[in-house]
């Protein structure tokens, strides 16, 4: 593998910021098949803790694929099934377009 190829590897950073009973999960990088488990694990732990609201900040997101979209839909469904609130924050133009093309923009509360 060349050094150029290694820079093409998907990367993700998931940071959790707590604020009272709720939290903001900031996702940076690529949310796709290889990286989705990092966000999934964080959301699972926060659901166990019953945080309310659970806000996912996608402002610094670079790329999202169908796996990332599915994870966010499932996270929303699980959060709301527990009676808690789920929202997305800071959708950049590229991410907003993906949600729009997938017909999912109106499915989420967006801050």
C-alpha positions as CSV (number, residue, x, y, z in Angstrom):
1,X,0.0,0.0,0.0
2,X,1.4,3.4,-0.9
3,X,1.2,6.4,1.4
4,X,-1.4,7.9,-0.8
5,X,-3.6,4.8,-0.5
6,X,-3.3,4.8,3.3
7,X,-4.7,8.3,3.5
8,X,-7.9,7.0,1.8
9,X,-8.7,4.7,4.8
10,X,-11.9,5.9,6.4
11,X,-11.5,7.5,9.8
12,X,-13.9,8.6,12.5
13,X,-13.8,10.5,15.7
14,X,-16.7,10.2,18.2
15,X,-16.6,12.7,21.1
16,X,-19.3,12.8,23.8
17,X,-20.0,16.0,25.6
18,X,-22.4,15.7,28.6
19,X,-24.7,18.6,29.5
20,X,-27.0,17.7,32.5
21,X,-29.1,14.7,31.7
22,X,-28.4,15.0,27.9
23,X,-25.4,14.8,25.7
24,X,-24.0,15.9,22.3
25,X,-22.1,13.3,20.3
26,X,-19.8,15.0,17.8
27,X,-18.9,12.9,14.8
28,X,-15.9,13.8,12.7
29,X,-14.6,12.1,9.6
30,X,-16.3,9.3,7.7
31,X,-19.5,7.5,8.9
32,X,-19.6,4.4,6.8
33,X,-19.5,0.6,7.0
34,X,-16.0,0.3,8.5
35,X,-16.4,3.2,11.0
36,X,-20.1,3.0,12.0
37,X,-19.4,0.6,15.0
38,X,-17.6,3.4,16.8
39,X,-20.7,5.6,16.8
40,X,-22.9,2.6,17.4
41,X,-21.0,1.6,20.5
42,X,-21.2,5.2,21.9
43,X,-25.0,5.4,21.2
44,X,-25.6,2.0,22.8
45,X,-23.8,3.1,26.0
46,X,-25.7,6.4,26.1
47,X,-29.0,4.6,25.6
48,X,-28.1,2.4,28.6
49,X,-27.6,5.6,30.6
50,X,-30.9,7.0,29.3
51,X,-29.5,10.4,28.3
52,X,-32.2,12.9,27.2
53,X,-31.8,14.5,24.8
54,X,-29.3,12.6,22.6
55,X,-28.0,15.0,20.0
56,X,-25.7,13.9,17.2
57,X,-23.6,16.8,15.8
58,X,-22.7,16.0,12.2
59,X,-21.1,19.4,11.4
60,X,-17.5,18.0,10.9
61,X,-18.7,14.9,9.1
62,X,-16.9,14.4,5.8
63,X,-18.7,11.4,4.4
64,X,-21.8,9.3,5.2
65,X,-23.0,6.1,3.4
66,X,-26.1,4.0,3.7
67,X,-24.7,2.2,6.7
68,X,-24.3,5.5,8.5
69,X,-27.8,6.6,7.6
70,X,-29.2,3.3,8.8
71,X,-27.3,3.6,12.1
72,X,-28.8,7.1,12.7
73,X,-32.3,5.9,11.9
74,X,-31.9,2.9,14.3
75,X,-30.4,5.2,17.0
76,X,-33.4,7.6,16.6
77,X,-35.9,4.7,16.8
78,X,-34.2,3.2,19.9
79,X,-34.0,6.5,21.7
80,X,-37.6,7.4,21.0
81,X,-38.7,3.9,22.0
82,X,-37.3,4.6,25.5
83,X,-39.2,7.9,25.6
84,X,-36.2,10.1,25.0
85,X,-35.5,12.8,22.5
86,X,-33.1,12.4,19.5
87,X,-31.9,15.1,17.2
88,X,-29.2,15.9,14.7
89,X,-27.2,19.1,14.7
90,X,-25.2,21.1,12.2
91,X,-25.7,19.1,9.0
92,X,-23.3,20.6,6.5
93,X,-24.4,21.0,2.9
94,X,-23.0,17.7,1.7
95,X,-24.6,15.7,4.5
96,X,-27.9,17.5,4.2
97,X,-28.0,16.6,0.5
98,X,-27.4,12.9,1.3
99,X,-30.3,12.9,3.8
100,X,-32.5,14.8,1.3
101,X,-31.7,12.4,-1.6
102,X,-32.4,9.4,0.7
103,X,-35.8,11.0,1.6
104,X,-34.8,11.1,5.2
105,X,-34.4,14.8,5.9
106,X,-37.9,15.2,7.3
107,X,-37.5,12.0,9.5
108,X,-35.2,13.8,12.0
109,X,-35.4,16.7,14.3
110,X,-32.6,18.9,13.1
111,X,-31.1,21.7,15.2
